[in-house]
Amino acid sequence: MHIIAYNLLRAAMADAAVDRDVQCLRLSFKTALSTVRQWESAFVRRSAHSTTLEALVQHMLQYIARAVIPDRPDRIEPRAIKRRPKEYDRLNKPRSVMKQRLIEQNP
């Protein structure tokens, strides 16, 4: 179900991008999701008003197309695990043996 919702949202973003002549990947997914959630009540109430579904969808697509992410050409985010060095040894022997070693080292 999540994949269907994701694909429907991406399709709406693609339609909005075509209407505004913007690259689809430059539109904000989070803003598009928020916009669709906000417009949900308008789609439910549309039977009470004379607004057609087509007009509501066009207005919603205009709002989605407004959220263009700025171009960030030199942005590189490396993925790595950062491990800070610890100043203590690992406790890989029984605690009593380690305690004895500490006592011997610090008389």
N, CA, C and O atoms as a GROMACS GRO file, in nm:
protein
  428
    1MET      N    1   0.082  -0.119   0.000
    1MET     CA    2   0.000   0.000   0.000
    1MET      C    3   0.087   0.126   0.000
    1MET      O    4   0.053   0.226  -0.064
    2HIS      N    5   0.199   0.121   0.072
    2HIS     CA    6   0.288   0.236   0.078
    2HIS      C    7   0.348   0.266  -0.059
    2HIS      O    8   0.366   0.383  -0.096
    3ILE      N    9   0.379   0.162  -0.132
    3ILE     CA   10   0.438   0.182  -0.265
    3ILE      C   11   0.338   0.245  -0.360
    3ILE      O   12   0.374   0.329  -0.442
    4ILE      N   13   0.212   0.206  -0.349
    4ILE     CA   14   0.108   0.265  -0.433
    4ILE      C   15   0.094   0.414  -0.401
    4ILE      O   16   0.087   0.497  -0.491
    5ALA      N   17   0.089   0.448  -0.272
    5ALA     CA   18   0.077   0.588  -0.231
    5ALA      C   19   0.200   0.668  -0.277
    5ALA      O   20   0.188   0.780  -0.325
    6TYR      N   21   0.318   0.608  -0.263
    6TYR     CA   22   0.441   0.675  -0.306
    6TYR      C   23   0.436   0.702  -0.457
    6TYR      O   24   0.468   0.812  -0.501
    7ASN      N   25   0.396   0.602  -0.535
    7ASN     CA   26   0.390   0.618  -0.680
    7ASN      C   27   0.286   0.721  -0.721
    7ASN      O   28   0.307   0.796  -0.815
    8LEU      N   29   0.171   0.725  -0.651
    8LEU     CA   30   0.069   0.825  -0.682
    8LEU      C   31   0.120   0.965  -0.652
    8LEU      O   32   0.094   1.058  -0.728
    9LEU      N   33   0.191   0.981  -0.543
    9LEU     CA   34   0.246   1.112  -0.509
    9LEU      C   35   0.353   1.153  -0.610
    9LEU      O   36   0.358   1.269  -0.651
   10ARG      N   37   0.438   1.060  -0.650
   10ARG     CA   38   0.539   1.091  -0.751
   10ARG      C   39   0.474   1.126  -0.885
   10ARG      O   40   0.525   1.211  -0.959
   11ALA      N   41   0.363   1.061  -0.918
   11ALA     CA   42   0.291   1.094  -1.041
   11ALA      C   43   0.234   1.235  -1.034
   11ALA      O   44   0.239   1.309  -1.133
   12ALA      N   45   0.180   1.273  -0.919
   12ALA     CA   46   0.130   1.409  -0.902
   12ALA      C   47   0.244   1.509  -0.914
   12ALA      O   48   0.227   1.616  -0.973
   13MET      N   49   0.359   1.476  -0.857
   13MET     CA   50   0.475   1.564  -0.868
   13MET      C   51   0.520   1.577  -1.014
   13MET      O   52   0.560   1.684  -1.057
   14ALA      N   53   0.514   1.467  -1.088
   14ALA     CA   54   0.551   1.471  -1.230
   14ALA      C   55   0.455   1.559  -1.309
   14ALA      O   56   0.498   1.635  -1.395
   15ASP      N   57   0.326   1.549  -1.280
   15ASP     CA   58   0.228   1.633  -1.348
   15ASP      C   59   0.252   1.781  -1.316
   15ASP      O   60   0.244   1.867  -1.404
   16ALA      N   61   0.280   1.809  -1.189
   16ALA     CA   62   0.307   1.947  -1.148
   16ALA      C   63   0.434   1.999  -1.216
   16ALA      O   64   0.439   2.115  -1.256
   17ALA      N   65   0.534   1.915  -1.229
   17ALA     CA   66   0.659   1.956  -1.293
   17ALA      C   67   0.638   1.986  -1.441
   17ALA      O   68   0.697   2.081  -1.494
   18VAL      N   69   0.555   1.908  -1.508
   18VAL     CA   70   0.528   1.930  -1.650
   18VAL      C   71   0.452   2.062  -1.668
   18VAL      O   72   0.481   2.138  -1.760
   19ASP      N   73   0.355   2.088  -1.580
   19ASP     CA   74   0.276   2.211  -1.590
   19ASP      C   75   0.362   2.335  -1.570
   19ASP      O   76   0.340   2.436  -1.638
   20ARG      N   77   0.456   2.331  -1.479
   20ARG     CA   78   0.540   2.447  -1.446
   20ARG      C   79   0.674   2.446  -1.517
   20ARG      O   80   0.755   2.537  -1.498
   21ASP      N   81   0.701   2.346  -1.598
   21ASP     CA   82   0.827   2.332  -1.671
   21ASP      C   83   0.947   2.333  -1.574
   21ASP      O   84   1.042   2.410  -1.591
   22VAL      N   85   0.940   2.245  -1.475
   22VAL     CA   86   1.044   2.228  -1.373
   22VAL      C   87   1.085   2.082  -1.374
   22VAL      O   88   1.004   1.995  -1.406
   23GLN      N   89   1.209   2.054  -1.340
   23GLN     CA   90   1.251   1.915  -1.330
   23GLN      C   91   1.181   1.850  -1.210
   23GLN      O   92   1.170   1.910  -1.103
   24CYS      N   93   1.134   1.730  -1.230
   24CYS     CA   94   1.059   1.660  -1.125
   24CYS      C   95   1.143   1.636  -1.001
   24CYS      O   96   1.092   1.641  -0.889
   25LEU      N   97   1.272   1.608  -1.019
   25LEU     CA   98   1.359   1.582  -0.905
   25LEU      C   99   1.389   1.708  -0.824
   25LEU      O  100   1.443   1.698  -0.714
   26ARG      N  101   1.356   1.825  -0.877
   26ARG     CA  102   1.378   1.950  -0.804
   26ARG      C  103   1.259   1.987  -0.717
   26ARG      O  104   1.265   2.084  -0.642
   27LEU      N  105   1.149   1.910  -0.724
   27LEU     CA  106   1.034   1.936  -0.640
   27LEU      C  107   1.050   1.865  -0.505
   27LEU      O  108   1.105   1.755  -0.498
   28SER      N  109   1.001   1.929  -0.402
   28SER     CA  110   1.015   1.875  -0.267
   28SER      C  111   0.912   1.766  -0.242
   28SER      O  112   0.791   1.789  -0.252
   29PHE      N  113   0.959   1.646  -0.208
   29PHE     CA  114   0.869   1.535  -0.179
   29PHE      C  115   0.790   1.562  -0.052
   29PHE      O  116   0.669   1.536  -0.046
   30LYS      N  117   0.856   1.615   0.049
   30LYS     CA  118   0.790   1.642   0.177
   30LYS      C  119   0.680   1.746   0.161
   30LYS      O  120   0.572   1.730   0.217
   31THR      N  121   0.707   1.851   0.087
   31THR     CA  122   0.606   1.954   0.065
   31THR      C  123   0.490   1.899  -0.017
   31THR      O  124   0.375   1.933   0.009
   32ALA      N  125   0.520   1.815  -0.115
   32ALA     CA  126   0.414   1.754  -0.194
   32ALA      C  127   0.325   1.665  -0.107
   32ALA      O  128   0.202   1.667  -0.120
   33LEU      N  129   0.386   1.590  -0.019
   33LEU     CA  130   0.309   1.504   0.072
   33LEU      C  131   0.221   1.588   0.164
   33LEU      O  132   0.104   1.556   0.184
   34SER      N  133   0.276   1.695   0.219
   34SER     CA  134   0.198   1.783   0.306
   34SER      C  135   0.084   1.849   0.231
   34SER      O  136  -0.026   1.864   0.284
   35THR      N  137   0.110   1.889   0.108
   35THR     CA  138   0.006   1.952   0.026
   35THR      C  139  -0.109   1.857  -0.002
   35THR      O  140  -0.225   1.895   0.010
   36VAL      N  141  -0.077   1.735  -0.037
   36VAL     CA  142  -0.182   1.636  -0.064
   36VAL      C  143  -0.263   1.609   0.061
   36VAL      O  144  -0.386   1.596   0.055
   37ARG      N  145  -0.197   1.601   0.175
   37ARG     CA  146  -0.270   1.579   0.300
   37ARG      C  147  -0.360   1.697   0.334
   37ARG      O  148  -0.471   1.677   0.384
   38GLN      N  149  -0.315   1.819   0.308
   38GLN     CA  150  -0.397   1.936   0.337
   38GLN      C  151  -0.516   1.946   0.243
   38GLN      O  152  -0.624   1.989   0.284
   39TRP      N  153  -0.497   1.908   0.119
   39TRP     CA  154  -0.605   1.918   0.019
   39TRP      C  155  -0.704   1.803   0.030
   39TRP      O  156  -0.807   1.805  -0.037
   40GLU      N  157  -0.675   1.705   0.111
   40GLU     CA  158  -0.765   1.589   0.125
   40GLU      C  159  -0.906   1.633   0.165
   40GLU      O  160  -1.004   1.582   0.111
   41SER      N  161  -0.916   1.725   0.259
   41SER     CA  162  -1.049   1.769   0.304
   41SER      C  163  -1.123   1.843   0.193
   41SER      O  164  -1.245   1.835   0.185
   42ALA      N  165  -1.051   1.916   0.108
   42ALA     CA  166  -1.116   1.985  -0.004
   42ALA      C  167  -1.175   1.884  -0.103
   42ALA      O  168  -1.281   1.909  -0.160
   43PHE      N  169  -1.106   1.773  -0.123
   43PHE     CA  170  -1.160   1.671  -0.214
   43PHE      C  171  -1.284   1.605  -0.154
   43PHE      O  172  -1.376   1.569  -0.227
   44VAL      N  173  -1.285   1.589  -0.023
   44VAL     CA  174  -1.402   1.527   0.043
   44VAL      C  175  -1.520   1.622   0.037
   44VAL      O  176  -1.633   1.577   0.016
   45ARG      N  177  -1.497   1.754   0.056
   45ARG     CA  178  -1.606   1.851   0.059
   45ARG      C  179  -1.649   1.898  -0.078
   45ARG      O  180  -1.743   1.976  -0.087
   46ARG      N  181  -1.586   1.856  -0.183
   46ARG     CA  182  -1.614   1.912  -0.316
   46ARG      C  183  -1.756   1.889  -0.360
   46ARG      O  184  -1.805   1.966  -0.443
   47SER      N  185  -1.825   1.787  -0.309
   47SER     CA  186  -1.963   1.762  -0.350
   47SER      C  187  -2.056   1.872  -0.300
   47SER      O  188  -2.162   1.895  -0.358
   48ALA      N  189  -2.018   1.939  -0.191
   48ALA     CA  190  -2.101   2.046  -0.136
   48ALA      C  191  -2.086   2.175  -0.217
   48ALA      O  192  -2.175   2.261  -0.213
   49HIS      N  193  -1.978   2.190  -0.289
   49HIS     CA  194  -1.954   2.311  -0.368
   49HIS      C  195  -1.958   2.277  -0.516
   49HIS      O  196  -1.958   2.160  -0.555
   50SER      N  197  -1.962   2.381  -0.597
   50SER     CA  198  -1.970   2.358  -0.740
   50SER      C  199  -1.833   2.336  -0.804
   50SER      O  200  -1.824   2.316  -0.926
   51THR      N  201  -1.727   2.339  -0.723
   51THR     CA  202  -1.592   2.320  -0.776
   51THR      C  203  -1.576   2.177  -0.828
   51THR      O  204  -1.612   2.080  -0.760
   52THR      N  205  -1.523   2.166  -0.946
   52THR     CA  206  -1.505   2.033  -1.004
   52THR      C  207  -1.376   1.971  -0.953
   52THR      O  208  -1.286   2.040  -0.905
   53LEU      N  209  -1.370   1.842  -0.964
   53LEU     CA  210  -1.251   1.769  -0.921
   53LEU      C  211  -1.130   1.811  -1.003
   53LEU      O  212  -1.019   1.823  -0.950
   54GLU      N  213  -1.150   1.833  -1.131
   54GLU     CA  214  -1.041   1.872  -1.220
   54GLU      C  215  -0.979   2.006  -1.176
   54GLU      O  216  -0.857   2.021  -1.177
   55ALA      N  217  -1.063   2.100  -1.138
   55ALA     CA  218  -1.013   2.231  -1.095
   55ALA      C  219  -0.938   2.219  -0.964
   55ALA      O  220  -0.834   2.282  -0.945
   56LEU      N  221  -0.988   2.137  -0.872
   56LEU     CA  222  -0.918   2.116  -0.745
   56LEU      C  223  -0.781   2.054  -0.766
   56LEU      O  224  -0.683   2.095  -0.704
   57VAL      N  225  -0.774   1.956  -0.853
   57VAL     CA  226  -0.646   1.890  -0.881
   57VAL      C  227  -0.548   1.990  -0.941
   57VAL      O  228  -0.430   1.990  -0.904
   58GLN      N  229  -0.594   2.075  -1.032
   58GLN     CA  230  -0.505   2.174  -1.093
   58GLN      C  231  -0.452   2.273  -0.990
   58GLN      O  232  -0.334   2.309  -0.993
   59HIS      N  233  -0.538   2.317  -0.898
   59HIS     CA  234  -0.493   2.408  -0.792
   59HIS      C  235  -0.390   2.339  -0.702
   59HIS      O  236  -0.290   2.399  -0.663
   60MET      N  237  -0.416   2.214  -0.669
   60MET     CA  238  -0.324   2.141  -0.584
   60MET      C  239  -0.189   2.124  -0.653
   60MET      O  240  -0.084   2.138  -0.589
   61LEU      N  241  -0.190   2.094  -0.781
   61LEU     CA  242  -0.065   2.078  -0.856
   61LEU      C  243   0.013   2.209  -0.863
   61LEU      O  244   0.136   2.208  -0.864
   62GLN      N  245  -0.057   2.320  -0.867
   62GLN     CA  246   0.011   2.449  -0.866
   62GLN      C  247   0.085   2.470  -0.734
   62GLN      O  248   0.197   2.520  -0.732
   63TYR      N  249   0.022   2.430  -0.623
   63TYR     CA  250   0.089   2.442  -0.493
   63TYR      C  251   0.208   2.348  -0.483
   63TYR      O  252   0.311   2.385  -0.426
   64ILE      N  253   0.196   2.228  -0.537
   64ILE     CA  254   0.308   2.134  -0.535
   64ILE      C  255   0.425   2.189  -0.616
   64ILE      O  256   0.541   2.177  -0.576
   65ALA      N  257   0.394   2.250  -0.731
   65ALA     CA  258   0.499   2.300  -0.820
   65ALA      C  259   0.571   2.421  -0.764
   65ALA      O  260   0.679   2.455  -0.811
   66ARG      N  261   0.515   2.487  -0.664
   66ARG     CA  262   0.580   2.604  -0.605
   66ARG      C  263   0.699   2.566  -0.517
   66ARG      O  264   0.787   2.649  -0.495
   67ALA      N  265   0.704   2.446  -0.469
   67ALA     CA  266   0.808   2.403  -0.375
   67ALA      C  267   0.928   2.348  -0.450
   67ALA      O  268   0.952   2.227  -0.449
   68VAL      N  269   1.003   2.435  -0.513
   68VAL     CA  270   1.121   2.394  -0.588
   68VAL      C  271   1.242   2.400  -0.496
   68VAL      O  272   1.268   2.500  -0.430
   69ILE      N  273   1.315   2.292  -0.492
   69ILE     CA  274   1.436   2.283  -0.411
   69ILE      C  275   1.548   2.356  -0.485
   69ILE      O  276   1.566   2.334  -0.605
   70PRO      N  277   1.624   2.442  -0.416
   70PRO     CA  278   1.732   2.514  -0.485
   70PRO      C  279   1.841   2.418  -0.533
   70PRO      O  280   1.864   2.312  -0.475
   71ASP      N  281   1.908   2.460  -0.639
   71ASP     CA  282   2.016   2.380  -0.696
   71ASP      C  283   2.137   2.388  -0.604
   71ASP      O  284   2.181   2.498  -0.569
   72ARG      N  285   2.192   2.275  -0.565
   72ARG     CA  286   2.311   2.269  -0.479
   72ARG      C  287   2.415   2.182  -0.548
   72ARG      O  288   2.428   2.064  -0.516
   73PRO      N  289   2.489   2.240  -0.644
   73PRO     CA  290   2.576   2.157  -0.730
   73PRO      C  291   2.693   2.092  -0.659
   73PRO      O  292   2.730   1.980  -0.696
   74ASP      N  293   2.753   2.156  -0.560
   74ASP     CA  294   2.873   2.100  -0.497
   74ASP      C  295   2.843   2.029  -0.367
   74ASP      O  296   2.934   2.006  -0.287
   75ARG      N  297   2.720   1.993  -0.344
   75ARG     CA  298   2.683   1.928  -0.218
   75ARG      C  299   2.717   1.779  -0.226
   75ARG      O  300   2.665   1.707  -0.312
   76ILE      N  301   2.803   1.736  -0.137
   76ILE     CA  302   2.842   1.595  -0.128
   76ILE      C  303   2.829   1.554   0.017
   76ILE      O  304   2.886   1.618   0.105
   77GLU      N  305   2.756   1.451   0.042
   77GLU     CA  306   2.738   1.402   0.178
   77GLU      C  307   2.801   1.263   0.189
   77GLU      O  308   2.741   1.165   0.146
   78PRO      N  309   2.922   1.254   0.246
   78PRO     CA  310   2.985   1.123   0.258
   78PRO      C  311   2.913   1.037   0.360
   78PRO      O  312   2.861   1.086   0.460
   79ARG      N  313   2.911   0.910   0.334
   79ARG     CA  314   2.852   0.815   0.428
   79ARG      C  315   2.965   0.734   0.489
   79ARG      O  316   3.034   0.659   0.420
   80ALA      N  317   2.981   0.749   0.618
   80ALA     CA  318   3.086   0.676   0.689
   80ALA      C  319   3.044   0.663   0.835
   80ALA      O  320   2.966   0.743   0.886
   81ILE      N  321   3.098   0.564   0.899
   81ILE     CA  322   3.074   0.546   1.042
   81ILE      C  323   3.186   0.616   1.116
   81ILE      O  324   3.303   0.586   1.097
   82LYS      N  325   3.148   0.708   1.200
   82LYS     CA  326   3.247   0.784   1.275
   82LYS      C  327   3.260   0.722   1.413
   82LYS      O  328   3.164   0.722   1.491
   83ARG      N  329   3.376   0.671   1.444
   83ARG     CA  330   3.401   0.610   1.574
   83ARG      C  331   3.504   0.694   1.645
   83ARG      O  332   3.615   0.711   1.596
   84ARG      N  333   3.468   0.744   1.758
   84ARG     CA  334   3.566   0.822   1.833
   84ARG      C  335   3.652   0.728   1.916
   84ARG      O  336   3.601   0.630   1.971
   85PRO      N  337   3.779   0.757   1.926
   85PRO     CA  338   3.866   0.669   2.005
   85PRO      C  339   3.835   0.683   2.154
   85PRO      O  340   3.815   0.793   2.205
   86LYS      N  341   3.832   0.574   2.220
   86LYS     CA  342   3.806   0.571   2.364
   86LYS      C  343   3.940   0.572   2.438
   86LYS      O  344   4.039   0.516   2.390
   87GLU      N  345   3.943   0.635   2.552
   87GLU     CA  346   4.068   0.639   2.627
   87GLU      C  347   4.083   0.522   2.722
   87GLU      O  348   4.184   0.512   2.792
   88TYR      N  349   3.987   0.434   2.725
   88TYR     CA  350   3.993   0.317   2.814
   88TYR      C  351   4.007   0.190   2.732
   88TYR      O  352   3.959   0.180   2.619
   89ASP      N  353   4.074   0.090   2.792
   89ASP     CA  354   4.086  -0.040   2.728
   89ASP      C  355   3.952  -0.113   2.735
   89ASP      O  356   3.866  -0.081   2.817
   90ARG      N  357   3.938  -0.211   2.650
   90ARG     CA  358   3.818  -0.295   2.654
   90ARG      C  359   3.825  -0.389   2.774
   90ARG      O  360   3.933  -0.432   2.815
   91LEU      N  361   3.711  -0.419   2.827
   91LEU     CA  362   3.702  -0.512   2.940
   91LEU      C  363   3.688  -0.653   2.880
   91LEU      O  364   3.577  -0.706   2.871
   92ASN      N  365   3.801  -0.712   2.841
   92ASN     CA  366   3.797  -0.842   2.777
   92ASN      C  367   3.849  -0.954   2.868
   92ASN      O  368   3.871  -1.067   2.823
   93LYS      N  369   3.868  -0.922   2.993
   93LYS     CA  370   3.906  -1.021   3.094
   93LYS      C  371   3.808  -1.007   3.209
   93LYS      O  372   3.737  -0.906   3.216
   94PRO      N  373   3.802  -1.102   3.299
   94PRO     CA  374   3.712  -1.088   3.414
   94PRO      C  375   3.741  -0.959   3.492
   94PRO      O  376   3.855  -0.915   3.501
   95ARG      N  377   3.636  -0.902   3.547
   95ARG     CA  378   3.648  -0.776   3.618
   95ARG      C  379   3.748  -0.785   3.735
   95ARG      O  380   3.822  -0.689   3.760
   96SER      N  381   3.751  -0.897   3.803
   96SER     CA  382   3.844  -0.912   3.916
   96SER      C  383   3.990  -0.906   3.869
   96SER      O  384   4.074  -0.846   3.937
   97VAL      N  385   4.020  -0.965   3.755
   97VAL     CA  386   4.156  -0.962   3.700
   97VAL      C  387   4.193  -0.819   3.660
   97VAL      O  388   4.305  -0.775   3.685
   98MET      N  389   4.099  -0.747   3.599
   98MET     CA  390   4.125  -0.610   3.558
   98MET      C  391   4.144  -0.519   3.680
   98MET      O  392   4.228  -0.429   3.678
   99LYS      N  393   4.066  -0.542   3.784
   99LYS     CA  394   4.084  -0.463   3.906
   99LYS      C  395   4.221  -0.486   3.967
   99LYS      O  396   4.288  -0.392   4.011
  100GLN      N  397   4.263  -0.611   3.969
  100GLN     CA  398   4.395  -0.643   4.023
  100GLN      C  399   4.505  -0.575   3.941
  100GLN      O  400   4.601  -0.524   3.998
  101ARG      N  401   4.490  -0.575   3.812
  101ARG     CA  402   4.590  -0.510   3.725
  101ARG      C  403   4.597  -0.360   3.755
  101ARG      O  404   4.706  -0.303   3.760
  102LEU      N  405   4.481  -0.295   3.775
  102LEU     CA  406   4.480  -0.153   3.808
  102LEU      C  407   4.548  -0.124   3.941
  102LEU      O  408   4.620  -0.026   3.955
  103ILE      N  409   4.524  -0.211   4.037
  103ILE     CA  410   4.586  -0.193   4.168
  103ILE      C  411   4.738  -0.206   4.157
  103ILE      O  412   4.812  -0.131   4.221
  104GLU      N  413   4.784  -0.301   4.076
  104GLU     CA  414   4.928  -0.318   4.058
  104GLU      C  415   4.991  -0.202   3.984
  104GLU      O  416   5.105  -0.166   4.013
  105GLN      N  417   4.920  -0.144   3.889
  105GLN     CA  418   4.975  -0.033   3.811
  105GLN      C  419   4.980   0.097   3.892
  105GLN      O  420   5.070   0.178   3.873
  106ASN      N  421   4.884   0.116   3.980
  106ASN     CA  422   4.875   0.241   4.059
  106ASN      C  423   4.888   0.210   4.208
  106ASN      O  424   4.787   0.200   4.277
  107PRO      N  425   5.009   0.194   4.258
  107PRO     CA  426   5.024   0.158   4.400
  107PRO      C  427   4.994   0.273   4.495
  107PRO      O  428   5.003   0.256   4.616
   0.00000   0.00000   0.00000
